[in-house]
Amino acid sequence: MRGSGRTGWLLFLALSLARAAAAQAAAQPETHAHPEASASEMLERVTHLLDRFQDVEVAEREGYRKPWHNDGFEMGEHWFQPDLLRESVCDLERPAFLQYLMIEGLRTLIGVGYVCDATQPTPAGFGPEAAWHRHGPELCRFRSGVFNDASYYARALPNPVNDDTWEDICALWWAEPERREIVMLHTWNWIAQPDGAFVHENRAIPFLREGLRVRSRAELDAPEGRAALETLRLAHGDVTRRYEGAFLVADLGRFAAWSARRVLRRGERRGEEAVERMRTAEKLGDPVLWAAAARDGAAAFAAMRSEVAAGLDPATREVIERFLASLVVHEHHSDASAAPSHE
């Protein structure tokens, strides 16, 4: 799960886009949605049609494949279908990618993702509850047809410690730079949805991955829930992936990167230990022990960040911290009033 200097692109922001090619034609995206159907009814209908992909072999037979090693912290694995990525339509019954998660040793279908050309109106089948979000316009295109979002790098480069550009990042990944904006939607059809079925990231996923009970939205928003998510993020390796991207942006030297990675790895181990204690506490039915373990993991997260920062010169530290702060992709809560317009 852990990244390296050349694979910092496996940040959660890239994972959120990974399977995204897209609909370059000017044709308007189409959908088979029934205008009279509510969002929940349409989701139920689409879920029924896509149930066949609960069998991974069916997905493989229909052309879906998992690129590289990807397991987004709050999104799971992304399996993309190359033919659908090349089509000029965005069809709710034919998602561009499927999302799986290893739960108790089994690869389990948890949701799907749609990719549309940002120049066209998005499909209306799921109504205003659907939180369509944008990626690009800076993209890195791989030979497989997969795109990664490079907009975070475009905003961060060049900077006072690095003259590189986002195009240089694409070249580092053996990808071609391309300017195009796309919109995406995730739907969480087969698992718990504490923040709604159409949120960009599903906070149930880290708990399911670790065999823990999924908390309610209120529990997740409470201090113990937030601490638990920080602990799970640390143990998962997502924090390290974010830092790997920041190291690219700051052009961190070999020794400085090696020193920082040692700190990150120690932090991950402390996070893993805290998650194991959370799991034990849950088996014992001890909420006090569970909360204490979550707080310890969150404290390890904070201590790790402080130690990494202390080992950097001021200019490099500022660049890295600014980049990390930019990696807040989208709100968890499905709020139609906050959703961007794509008219």
N, C-alpha and C positions, 0 to 999 in steps of 0.2 A: 504494500500500500504506500510505501514511502517514496518520495520523489528524489531526483538527483538534479545536478545543475542543468543538464540538458533536457530534463523533462519537467521543468517548472511549469510548462504549459498545461499540466494536468491539474491546474487550479480548479476550484469548483466553478469559476466563471467559465472556463473552457469546457468543462464537463457539461455545463448547462447548454452549451451550443453544439457540442461534438457531433454529431449526426446531421448537422444542418446544412444543406446545400440549398438549394433552392430555386425554385420557380422563377426562372429568369424571364419567361415570356410575359407579354403585356396582358395576357388573358386574365380576366378576373377570377379569383379563386372560387371554386364551386363547392357545394355541400348538398347532401341528400336530406338535410334536416327538414322536418315538418314545421312550418311557421307556427302552428297552433300548439306545439309541444313546449312544455316548460323546460328549464335548464336541467332539472332533475330527471324529467322523463326522457329527455334526449340523451343524457348521460347513461341512464339505464338501458336505453335502446342500443347505444353504441357499445356499451360494456358487453351486452349479450352477443353482439355481432363479433366482438373481438375475443370472446372467451376462449376460442380455439388456441390462442397463443399462450395459454397457461401451460401447454405442452411445448417445451423449447424446441423439440424436433420439428414441430409444425412451423414454428417461426423460421427455423433454418431452411426448411423445404421451400418456404415462400420468399427466401432471399435475404432475410434479416441476419446481420452478423454483428459481433461485438468487436469494435476496434481497440487494439492495445489492451492495457489493463486499466479499466476505469470503474470506479465505484464512488460516485459523488456522495459526499457526506449526507446530504438531505435529499438526494435524488436517485441514488442507486446506479446500476449499470444502464448504459444506453446502447441498444442494438439498432443499427440503422439499416435501411433498405435502399440500396443504391439507385434502383429504378425509380422509386418514389421521389428521391431527392432530385431527379432530373425532370420530373413532370412539371407542367406549368399550372397545376391546380393544387388547391389545398382542400383535401377531402376529409371530412371528419370520420368517415368510415374506413379510411386508409391512412393511418398515421405514418409519418416519416420514420419514426423510431418507437421502439418498445422499451420499457424500463423494467428491469428485473432486480431482485435483491436476494442474496443468500440468507435464508431464514431457517435456522435449525438444520443447516447442511443441505437445504434444497433450494435450487434457483427458482424463485417465485415471481410471477408476473405481478407488478404493483401498479403500473400506470402506462400511459403512452404520451407521446409528444408530437405536436404538429408544427410544421415550418411553412411560412407563407412569405411571399414577396411583400415588402413593406410599402410598395407603391400602390398596392391594391387593397380594397376594403377587406377586413378579416371576415371569415364565415360567421354568420349570426346564430348558428344552431344552438350554442350554449347561452346566448343572451348576455346581458350586461354583467352577469356574475363572472364571466370568463376573464381572467386577468392576463390578457395578451401582453407580452413584453418584447422589447426591441433588442437586437444585437447588431453590432457594426457601427458605422459603415466600414470600419477597418476590419478585414477578415484575412485569415491565412488559410489558403486552400491547399489541401493535400492531394496527392495523385489518386487516392481512393475516391475523391469527391467530397470528403468530409471537410468541414470548415471549423476553425476555432476563432473565437472572438478575440481580436487584438486591440479593441478600442481602449482597454485599460492601459495597455502599453503605449498607445498613441498619445494618451493624455499625459503619461509619465515621462516620455522621451521626446527629444533629448532633455537633459537636466544638468545641473552644475557638476555632476561627477561622471556623466556618461553622455558621449556624443552620438550614440547609436539612435536609430529610429525604429519605429514599429516594423518597418519593412525588413530591417536587419534581424529582428526577432523571428520573422517568418523564415528567413534564410537559414537561421540557426536550426529551425525545426524541419528543414528540407521541404518548405512549403512556399507557395507563390502568394504574394500580397494581392488582395483584391478589394475594391471599394464597392460595397453594396450593403444596404440595410435590409434586414429580415425581421419578421415578428414570429414569436413562438408562443405556444400554450402547452402547459402540462396538465394532464388530468389524472387524478389518483383514484382509479376505478375499483381496485381490489383490496385496499388496505384502509386502516383508520385515517381519518381526515380531521385532525383537531382544529385546523384553521380553514377548512373548506376543501372542496374537491378540485378547485382550479388554481390554487396557489402555486407560485413558482417553485418553492421548496416545501417539503413536507416534514415537519418536525417529528412525526412518528417514526420515520425511517431509522434514525440512529438507535432508538430503543429496540425496534424490531431486529436490527442487525445483531445487537448484543444479547438478545433473548430477554430483554427487560419489558416490564409492563408499560404500555403506551400511556402517557399522562394526558389529561384533559387540557384544553386550552388554558383554563384558569390555573392549573397546576404548572404548566409550562411557563406562564407569565410570572409566576411567583418566584421569589429569590432562589428557592431550592431548585426549581425547574430550570432557571437560567444557568445556575451553577452546574446542574447535571449536563446540560447541552455543551457547556464549555469543556467539561471533563470528557465527554464523549468525542467532541471534536479533536481534542488533544490526543486522545488514545487512537483515534482513527487515522491520524496522520494528515488531516486536512490542514492543520496549522503549519506543518512543515511544508506542504505544497504551496501555501500562500507565501511563505518566506522564500521558497525557491524562486518564485516569480519576482519577488522584491530584490533578491540577489542579482538577477539578470538586469533589472532596471538600474541598480546601483553599480553594476559592473564590479561586484565585490571580488577582491583578490583571492587567490587560492588559499592562502593561510587563514585569512579572515573568515572565508566561507567554511573552511574545515573546522575552525574554532566554534563558529556559530552552530554548525550542524551537530557538533558534540553536545552543545547545550540543548538543542532541539530534541535530540535523541533521549537525553536524560529526562526531559520534560515528558516525552511520549511514554517512557517507562513508568513515570509517576502517574500519568493519566491511566495507563493500563492497569496499574495496581489499584487505583481508585475505582475503576469500573468493576474490577473483580470484587472489591468490597461492596459495591452497590448491588451486584448480583447476589452475593452471599446474604446481605441484609434483606433483600427481597424474598429470598427463600425462607429466611427466618421470620418474615413478617415484621421486621423492625424498622419503622419509618425514621426513627431518630438516628440509627446507625446509617441508614441509606442517605439521609440528608447530610450527615457529617462527612461521609465519603465523597459526596458530590461537592461539598464546600472545599474539601482537601484538594480535589482535582482542579477546581477552579483557581485555588490559591497557587497550585503548581503551574498553571497556565500563566498567571500574572507574574510569578517569580521568574519563569522562563523568559518571558518577554523583557523583563527588566534586565536580566543577565545578558541577553543578546544585545540589547541597546547599549549596555555599559561597555561592551567590547568594540564599539564602532566609533569612528571619529564623528564630530558633530554634523558635518555636511552629509556624510553617508547615512547617518542615523535619520536625518530629516527626510531624505529621499525615500528611505525604506519605510518609515512610519507613515509618510503621506500615501505611498502606494498601498500599504496594508489597509489604511483607512478607506481607500477608494473601493475596496473589494466588498462593499455592501451592495449586493445585487438588487434585490427586490424585497418588499415587505412580505412577511409570512402571511399576514391576514388578507383574505380575499375581500377587497373593498372596491366595489365598482367605481366609486367616486375618484379613486386614485389611479385607476387604470388609464393608460395612454389612449388617445384617440388615433385611429388609423384610417380615417376617412381621406 
